[in-house]
């Protein structure tokens, strides 16, 4: 059953990530990968809220981890796309944007999880 939940969550997360990417290009059609940045921020936020906000309910609802944490957050966030887009920025001569992408993605993602771990109990 867990494999089915991971499959469903991963598919939904991937689909939403794709849609956010398309929508972000309409609002920010420049070279900076805003869509990936947004999805990774939202995935960190969702993961933190689930892990820290629902930690007492995880044993009651054994479907949360495979469906939402492993499946949805795994399909929604994307380290491989972040890495590829960063390399594209470097290869196109946008080293400053590449460095900005790295720092924004990593530091903000970690900050979101750290903040939620200390505020939600």
C-alpha positions in Angstrom: 0.0 0.0 0.0 2.9 2.4 0.8 4.1 2.1 -2.8 0.8 3.2 -4.1 0.6 6.2 -1.8 4.2 7.2 -2.8 3.2 6.8 -6.4 0.1 9.0 -6.1 1.8 11.6 -4.0 4.8 11.8 -6.3 2.7 12.1 -9.3 0.6 14.9 -7.8 3.7 16.7 -6.5 5.4 16.5 -9.9 2.3 17.7 -11.7 1.9 20.7 -9.4 5.7 21.5 -9.8 5.2 21.5 -13.6 2.2 23.8 -13.4 4.0 26.3 -11.1 6.9 26.3 -13.5 4.6 27.1 -16.5 2.7 29.8 -14.5 5.9 31.4 -13.2 7.3 31.8 -16.7 4.2 34.0 -17.6 5.0 36.3 -14.7 8.8 36.1 -14.6 10.0 35.3 -18.2 13.6 36.0 -17.4 16.6 33.8 -17.0 16.2 33.2 -13.2 14.4 29.9 -12.3 11.7 31.4 -10.2 9.3 28.3 -10.6 11.9 25.9 -9.2 12.7 28.3 -6.3 9.0 28.6 -5.4 8.3 24.9 -5.5 11.3 24.1 -3.4 10.3 26.8 -0.8 6.8 25.5 -0.7 8.0 21.9 -0.4 10.2 22.8 2.6 7.3 24.7 4.1 4.9 21.7 3.7 7.5 19.2 4.9 8.2 21.3 8.0 4.6 21.8 8.8 3.9 18.1 8.4 6.9 16.9 10.3 6.7 19.4 13.2 3.0 20.2 13.2 1.7 16.7 12.8 4.4 14.7 14.6 2.0 13.6 17.3 -0.4 12.3 14.6 2.1 10.5 12.4 1.6 7.2 14.3 -2.2 7.5 14.0 -2.2 8.3 10.3 0.4 6.0 8.8 -0.5 7.2 5.3 0.9 10.8 5.9 4.6 9.8 5.5 4.4 7.8 2.3 1.8 10.0 0.6 2.8 13.5 1.6 6.4 13.4 2.8 8.0 10.8 0.6 5.6 11.1 -2.4 4.3 14.6 -2.7 7.2 16.5 -1.2 9.7 14.3 -3.1 7.9 14.8 -6.4 7.2 18.5 -5.8 10.7 19.6 -4.8 13.5 19.0 -7.2 17.2 19.1 -6.5 18.0 17.8 -10.0 16.2 20.6 -11.7 17.7 23.2 -9.3 21.1 21.8 -10.1 20.5 21.8 -13.9 19.2 25.3 -13.9 22.1 26.5 -11.9 24.5 24.9 -14.4 22.6 26.6 -17.2 23.0 29.9 -15.5 26.7 29.3 -15.2 27.1 28.2 -18.8 25.2 31.2 -20.1 27.5 33.5 -18.3 25.1 34.4 -15.5 27.5 33.5 -12.6 25.9 36.1 -10.3 22.4 34.7 -10.8 23.8 31.1 -10.4 25.3 32.0 -7.0 22.1 33.8 -6.0 20.1 30.8 -6.9 22.3 28.5 -4.8 22.2 30.7 -1.8 18.5 31.5 -2.0 17.6 27.9 -2.5 19.8 26.3 0.1 19.7 28.9 2.8 16.1 29.7 2.6 15.1 26.1 2.5 17.1 25.3 5.5 15.9 28.5 7.3 12.2 27.4 6.6 12.7 24.0 8.2 14.8 25.4 11.1 12.1 28.1 11.8 9.3 25.5 11.7 11.2 23.1 13.9 11.6 25.7 16.6 8.2 27.3 16.4 5.8 24.4 15.8 5.5 22.0 18.7 
